[in-house]
């Protein structure tokens, strides 16, 4: 990626690792991918685990080709079970991690400090074709699970790659929750930020 000639060549990564190689390794890889403007896409290997149940009990005791696990009592054959989604479409703990990692909107902040009665939150826009003016920012001031106050900020950022949000302070809050909403109603990104005491 550091070679200037590479920036002229569009790249599609066809077999990106999921977290079977480790969370740190996947995070490090995306720290390289996100700033690389020539990377136009990346496909995870593998999205769905390939395990399945065999419908024929007479075959349950026969080892499945390429299967890591073959349960002779249920017929479940698990081959390459590393996906963030199981064969029956249930999500694994890997799913929310990858959803945040792939998000086109993010923040590097883990906590926020009060300044002049407001919290300044740094926001990064990873979209390559738009600013964040199309998104709505919803916020909640929380004390534990209790919602003290909430609101919306339309047109949250009108800068190309970096921006911020100023959110008012509410007494007793220990967490600031932000959520960015696409015009079609989808939640693009959500984060809980600790409030510095």
N, C-alpha and C positions, 0 to 999 in steps of 0.2 A: 504493500500500500504506500510505502514511503517513496518509491520510485516515481518521479514526476511523469514518466511515460505511461504508468499504469492509470493515471487520472484521466487519460484520453480514451481508455477502453472500458466500455460498459461491462459490468460483471454481474452474473447471477450465480449465487451459491446454491448448488442443487442438493447438497446433503449436509445441512447444518446439524450439528449434534444437539440432542436434547440433553437434559441434565443427567443422563447416565454417565457422563464423563465428569460430573461435578458442577455444582452451582458456580464456584469461583471461575472455573474454566469457561463456562458459557458466558458469564458476565464479562470476563476479559475479552472474549471474542467479539461481543457486541460493542465493547468500548472502542474497538478498532473499526467495526462496520459502520456505526452511526455517523462518525465524521467523514466517512469516505463517500463523496458525492457520486463516484462512479459505480457504487454498488446499487443496482436498481431493484434487487429482490433477493430473498433468501428463503429456502424451503427446508423445514425441519425434517430430520430423520430421527425418529419416526414420530408422527403425530398420534397415531392410534396403536395401542398394543395389539398384538396379533393373536392373543389367546382366544380360544373358543371351546365350546362344549360339543363333543361328538354325540350325534343322535343315536348311534348304534352301540348298545352295551357290549355286544360280542367283540368289539374292537377296543374296549377300554383298557385292556391289559397289554395291548400292542403299543410299543413305544412309537410316538409320532416322529416323523422325519424332521430333524432340525429343532425339535422341541426341547426346551430347557426343563420343563416339568410335564409329566404325564401322570395324572391321577387315576389309578385303576378303579377307584370307587365312584367317581363322578364322570369320568371321561373328559375332564378339562385338560386341554393341551395348551400350554403356554409357550409360545415361541416369541422371543424378543419382546419382553414385557416392559419396555422402558418409556412408552409414550405417556404424555400428560393426560390422555384420554384412554380409558380401558376399551376392550372390544365391545362391551355393552353400553358404551357412551357415558360412563361415569367419569367425573374428573378426579384427578389425583392431586396431592399437595404441590406437584410440579406446575399445575395449570395456572394458579394465580401468580406464581413467581414469573412464569413466562409471559403472562398477560401484561404485567407491569414492565418487564424487560423490553417487550416489543412496542410499548405504548409510544405514540408519536408526541405525547405531551408528558413531561416529567419535571420533577424538582430534585435537586441534590440535597435539599434541606431535610433534616430529621427532626429539627425543633425550630421554634421561632421565638424571638425576643420582642418585647414591647418597646416601641419607640414613638413618642408623641401620640400616645393613645391608640396606636394602630400596630398591626403586624405586617411587615414587608416580607413577602414570600417570593423568592426567585423562581421563575418558571422558564423551562426550556422548550422551545418548539422544534420538533424534529420533522415536521412536514416539509417537504421540499418544494411544494407547489402553492402554499398559501400561508398567511399569517394566522393568528389564532382569533381573529375578529369574528369568525363564524361560530365559535364555541361560546357557551354560557358557563360561567363559573358559579357553582352553588357552594355555599359555605355553611358550616355549623360550628357554633361555640359549644363545647361539651365539658361537663363536669362528671367524670366517670361515663356512665351511659346516658345521663340526663342531658337533653338538649336545652341550653340556656337561651340561645338565639340562633336565627338562621336567616339566610337571604340569598339573593342572586345578583351576579354582576354580568350582564350581557356584554358582548364584545370585550372579552377579557384581556387580550393583548393584541396590539397592532404593530408589533415588531417582527422582523423576519425570523430571528432565531432565539432571541432572549427577551424576556419581559418580566413583569412582576404583578403582584396583586397587593393592594392595601386593604386589609380586613380590620374592622373595628374591634376593639377589646371589650370583653364583658367580664365583670368581676366574678371570680370563683372558677373560671374556666381553666382546665388543665390540658385540653386538647383542641386543636383546630383541625377540622375536617374539610378538605376541598374536593370537589368533584367537577370534572369538565364534561359538559353534555354537548353532543353533536346535534345539529338542527333536526335530525330525524328521531331524536330521543334517546339514542344510544349513549351509555356511559363510556367515555373514552379513557378516562383515568380518574382514580380516586386515591387519596392519601390522607392518613392521620398524622398530624405533626404535634409533637410535644410542645407545651408552652413552658418556656424557661421561667422558673420561679424567682 
